[in-house]
């Protein structure tokens, strides 16, 4: 028998086994997927007929073809994803197929817009909702079989629900800080998440850059525009971006810590970062959640020596905040360490493909920052305008000790005219800065060199702006700090101290943020 004939027989055998596996799932599972396939086909047909002038006969024929394509595509995707999930979760293929089948029925929501688009919303909005339900279904299935996803989901849901309840009650029961404030929504339950810097990100998403908005990097507004545009509400889009990014950030953080240490350390790490006093910013329309997700994901792939993937994610991190470019340092440290005890340049030239991945990955990390600087050069003639415009907030390049001196003078001479709120803010910022530095000094020996280097630079850079403003919020994305705390937290008394410190302040800061008081 020829090789071609053998291949044909094997392919036919695989198809028959696939059909047998699908049949073994039972009629209920097949029905769920069929609903999803028909809905997908109907949506495909709608997209075709709205962009082409078809006669009645052609329209009917297009519907039949679209439904067939939708069914074929969804069944193929269902089987392919279930096979992948079965391997990753170490479960049987039939079990994976049955568990995953209901998630595909979420696409029926998109088809509802074709029946009554005026009552239910635009087809684009319903398609976005369907994708969201589909993703939630996938997470639910993964949590059922994968302990890592289950641990992360519990930490995420418990802490987010608690923060949301506190924030909404504060917005309703407690009066807002006196003064004029921007209301990002007429619904006070939504508007609570659009405070302070969120106004800038939403402005950029809606109208583009102008004035001081150029201090804020573009990836987060672009995602808000993408998701919010589909849903018809940028504020809701921003909330979905932040909270979705947080979930995946916690997932990568868990995997990063678990691979380096143990599962119990990973559980404590994601819990500590989720209850940190400024963790309310993870769920607001801020960049904290997105930046946290991108940095820990890039770090995870750096530690796994998947250089190109790490570089791509690092580029997005430096397009989110300027500190993202600092990922180049741990990238370089881990690349050199991969040589073991040999000469440091050997892993870079071991093979052409390896050298290309390393070089490309490393060069990609600053690409996001470079792209934004090039844009500012075109728009303003100043590639560093994102930094220079921060003089509006009294921030400028200065040695790290200058910011400490500024905070000390404000506090020490507070009786000479400074408002009590300013003194309290400076005291909190100084205290959190000392906390970050103290944890680094006390615990850096327990971290890999790349972690310690990144943490050190991530403290120095924001301190080099002549002000400690927002340092408590910057500490939130300083993930090596939470690794140190998680290692120490193996001792019950340390765990109790961390929780007792974090939870009351988290509640207090959430109330302040909700009522337009400055937190960080």
N, C-alpha and C positions, 0 to 999 in steps of 0.2 A: 504493500500500500504506500502511495506517495505521501510526502510530508504534508502537502496541501490537503489531501483527503483525510489524513489523520487529524489535522487541525480542525477540519470541518466537522468530523465526528465528535471531537472533544467539545467544540462549541455547541453543537446540538445537544450533547449530553448535559452541559451546564445549563442550557435553557430549560431542558426538561426538569432538571433538579430544582431550578428556580420556580417553575410552575408548581411542582409538587410541594415545595416549601410554602408557597403562597396559599395553595389549597389547604395545607395542614393548619393554617392559621384560623380557619373557620369563617363562616359567612359574616359574622359581625365585624371582624377586622377588615375583611374585603369590602364591606359596605362603607365603612368609614373612609377608606382610601378612594373608593368609587365616588363618593360625594365630593371629596377634594378634587379629584380629576375632572369631574363634570363642571365644578365651579371654575376651575382653572381654564378649562376649555371655553366656557361661556365668556369669561373675562377676555380671553384671547380673541374670541369672535367679535366682541364689542369693540375692542381696540382696532380690529381690522375694518369693520364696517363704518366706523366713525372717521376713518382716514382715507376711505376709498368709496367712490360712487359705484355701487353694485345694484344690479337689477334684482327683482324678487327671486328668480331662480338661482342666481349666483349667491344671493344672501343665504338661501336655504342650504345650498351646497357648502358654503363657507362654514355654516354652523355645524354641519355633520363632520367636516374635516377638523374643525377646531376642537370639537368634543372628543374626537378620536385621538388627536394629538395630546390634548389635556390628560386623558386617561393614560395613554402610553407613557407620557413624561412623568406623571405623578407616581405611577406604579414602579417605574424604573428608579426614580429618586427614592421612593420608600424602601425598596429592596436594597439599593446601594447604601443608603444611610444606615439601615438596620444592620447590614453586614459589617459596616465600619464600627458601629456602636457595640455590636456583639464582641468584636475583637478587643476593643478598648475597655469595655466593662467586664469582660470575661463572663459573658452569659451566653446561653444558647441562641442560635439564630431565630428559631421559632418564637422564643420568649421575647426577643428584641422586636421582631416584627409585630407581634400582638400588642406589646406595650406602646409601640410608636404609632400604630395605625390611627388612633383617634386624633392625633395632632394634625393630621392632614385635612380633617374635616373643617378646620378653622378657615380654610379658604372659601367656604360657603358664605362667610360674612361678606366677602368681596362681591359675590354674585348678587347679594341682596340689593346692592345699589343699582343693579340693572333693572330690577323689578320696580322699585319705588325710590329713585334717586333723590327726589325733592324731600321726602319725609325722612329718609335715613341718612342723607348726606351725599357728598360727591363720590363717584367711583374711586377717585384717588384716595380720599380719606378712608373709605371702607377697606380699600386694599392695604393701606398702612395699618389699620386696626387688625386686619386678618393676619398680616405678617407679625404683628406684636403678639397676638394670641398664639400663633404658630410657635414663636420663639419661647413663650412662656410654657407651652406644652412640652417642648423639647427639654427645657430646664427641669420641669417636673418629672419627666421620665428619667433624666439623668440622675436627679436626686434620689429616685427610688432605688437605683442600682449602684450608684457610685458614692462611697462615703465622703469623698472630698467635696463633691457638689452638695451633698446633704449638709455637711458642716457649714459650708459657706452660705447656703440658702438660709439656714436657721439664724446665723449671725446677722445676715443682711436683713431678713424680715423682722426679727425681734427689735433690732436697734432702729431701723427706719420707721417702723410703726410707732415706737415710743417717741421718737423725735417729732414725727408728724403730729401726733396727738398733742404734745407739749406746745409746739409752734402754733397750731391752729387755736388751741385754747387761749394762748397768750394774745393772739391777734384779736380774738373776739372779746375776751374778758378785760384785758388790761389796755388802757389808753395808749395810743402811739405817742412817741416823743413829740413835744410841741414843735411846730414848724410846718413848712410846705414840703411834701414828699411826692415823688413820682409814683403813680399807681399803675402798675403794669397790667392790671386786670380789674374790672369792676366787681369781680368776685373776690371778696377778702380772703377766702380760703386758698385761692390761687396766688393772689397778689403778695402774700407773705413770703413767697419764694423768689420774689423779684426785687430784693433790697440791694442797696449800695452798688457794688461793681456789676451786679447782674443787669442793671439798667444799661450800662455801657455795652455789654455783650449782646443784649437784645437790640439795642440801637444799631450796632454794626450789622447784625443779622438782617434787620429790616431795611436799613437805608445805606449801608456801606460806611466807609471810614470818613470821618471829618474831625478836625480839632483834636482834643485830648484823647479821643477814642483810639488813636493810633498807638497808644501805650499798650493796648490789649491785642494779643496775637490772634491770628485769623482762624485757626482750625476749629475752635469751639463755636464761634459765630457761624462758620460755614455749616457745621453739623446741625446747629439750631435751625438754620435756614432750610436745610434739607428736610429734616424731620418735621419741623413746624410748618413748612410749606405744604407738606402732604396732609397734615392734620388740620390745617387752617388756623393754627394757634401757636405762635412762636414760644410763648411761655410754657405751654404744655410740652412742646418739642424740646425745649431746654431742660425741663425736668426729666424727660425720658432719656435724654443724652446723659445727664449727670448720673441718674440712678442706674441706668444700664451699664455705664462705664464703671461705676463703683462695684457692681456685682462681679463683673469680669476682672476688675482690679483685685478684689478680694480672692477670687479664684486663682489668679496667677500668683498672688502673694502667698497663698496657702501652699501651692505647688513648689514655689521657690524655697520656702522655709522648710517644708517637709523633706525635700530632696537634700537639703543641707544638714538638717537636724532630725527632728522626729515629728510625728503627727500631733502629739500633745503640745509641742512648742508652736506648731503652725496654728492650732486652734486658739491658743492664747494670743498669738500675734494678730490674727484677724479680729479677735474680740477687742483687744486693746485699741487698735486703730479705729474700730467702729464706735467706741465710746469715748474717744479722746475729747477733751473739752470743746474743741472747735469742729467736731465731726458734723455739726449741722451744715457746714459748707459743702459737704459731700452730696447733700440732697438739694441744695439750692442751685440756681443757674450761675455757677462759678466754674472755674477750670480745675478745681482741686481733684474731683473724681476722675476726670479725663486724664489729667497729667499723672495722677497716681497709677491709673491702669496702664498707661503707656510706658511709664518708667519701670514698673515691676515686670511687665511683660517683656520689655527689652532686656532687663536684667536676667530674667529667666532664660531667655534664649542665648544670652551671652554666656551664662554658666553652663548651658548645654552645648556650647561651641557651635551653635547654629548662627554663624556670623551674619549671613545675608539677611535672615529674618530679623535678627536683633537690630541691624542697621536700618532696615525699612521702618520698623516701629520707632526706633530712636529718632528718625527724621520727623515723624509725626509728633514726637514729644517736643522737639525743638521748634516745631511750628505751633505748639500750644503755649509754651513758656520758654523764656530765654534759658532757664536753667536746664532745659532738656539737652543742650549741647554738652553738659557735663558728663553725659553718658559715654562720651568718647574716652574719658579717662579709665573707667572700669573696663571698657571694651579693650583698650590697649593693654591693661594689666593682665586680663584674662588671656588675651592672645599670646602674650609673652610667656605667661605661666604655663600655657599648654605645651611648651617645649620641654617641660620637666626640668631635669638637670642639664639638659643639653644647651647648646648655644641658642640665644634668644631668637636669632633670625631664622632658624631652621624650619619652624612650623609655617613661616610665611612663604617659603619656597619649596616645600616638600613636593607638591604637585602644582601644575599650572592652575587647575580648577580650584584647589584650596587657596592658593595665593590670590586668585581672582575674587573668591568669596570674602576673604579677609579684607582685602584692599577696598572692595566695593562697599562692604558693610561698614567699615570704618569711615569712609568718605561720605556715606549717606547720612550719618548722624547729624552733622552740622548743616545738611542741605536744607532742612526746614527753615532754620534761622537765616541762612543765606538767601533763600527765596523771598522771605519777608523783607530782609534788608534791601534786596534788589527792587522790590516793589516800592519801598519807601524812597529809594533813590530816584525812581521815576516820578513818583507823586510829589515828593517834597524836596528833592535834591539833597537829601541827608539820609544815608543808610542807617544811621544810629538815632533817627528821630524818635523811635520808640523809647529810647533812654532819655534823650534830651527833653522830651515833652513832660517827663515826670517831675520837672521843676515846678510844675503846677501843684504838685503835692509836697513840695519842699524836699524832693529827693534828687540827689546828684552823686556822682562818683566820689568816693572818699575812702580812706583807710577804715577797716572794721572798727578800730577803737574810737573813731570819731562819732559813730552812732551811739556807742556806749556813753561817751562823754556828753553827748546831746541829751540823752535820756536822763542821765544823772543830774545834769544842771537843771533840767525842767522839774524834776522831782524835788531836788534840794532847795531850789528857789521858788517853789510853788506858792509860798505865801506872798510873793511879790507880784501878784496880778494874774497868775495862771488859774484857769477855771478848774474846779475840782475834778470834772470829768476828764480833762486833759491829763491831770496828774495821775488819776486812777488808770487811764489807758497806758500811759508811759510806764507805770509801775508793773502792770500786767505784762507788757511787752518785754520789759527788762527781765522780769522773773522767768518768763518762758525761754528767753534767750539763754540765761544762765542754766536753766534746766537742760536744754539741748546740749550745751557745751559740757555740763557735768556728766550727763549720761554717756556722751562720746568718750570723755577722758576715762571714766570708770569702766567702760565696757568694750572699748575698741579691740582689746586683745582677744575677745571671744568671737570676733567677726572675721570673715575673710578679708584680705587686704583690699579687694575691690569695693567691698561694702564700706569699709572705714574711709577709704579715699573719697568715695562719693558723698558720704555723710559730711565729711570735713568741708569739702567744697560747697556743698549745699547749705551749710551754715555761713560760710565766709561770704559767699556772693550776695545774699540779701543784706548782710550786715555792712556791705561796702557801698551803701547808698545814703550815708549820712543820717539814716533814720532806722529805728527798729519797728516802724509801722508795719503791721500785719505779720510780725514774726510768729505769734501763736498759730495763725493760719498756715504759714509756711511749714511749721513743725508737723502739720497734719500729713504732709506727703513725704516726710523724712522717714521712709520705711525702715532703714537700718536701725533707727532708734527703737522701733517697736519690736524688732528682732531681739535687741538687747533686753528690753523689758520682758519679753516672753521667756527668754532664757533665765532671767532672774526670778520670774514668776513661778518657777517650779517650787519655790519656797512659799508655803501658804501665807506667811505674813507679808511677803512682798506683793503677792497677788492681791491681798486685801488692801494694801496701801494704794496700789495702782487703781483699783476699782473705787475705793473711797475718795481718792483725789479726782478721778475723772467724772464719775456720774453726777455729783452735785454741780460741778462747774459746767458740764455739758447742758444740764437743765437750765442753769442760770444764763449761760451764753445764748442758748436757743431762745429764751424769753427776750433777752436784749435784742437779738437780731430780728425777731418777729415784730418788735415794736419800734424799729428804726433807731435803736441805740447802737453806736459803733462797738464792734467786738474785735475785729482784726481785719 
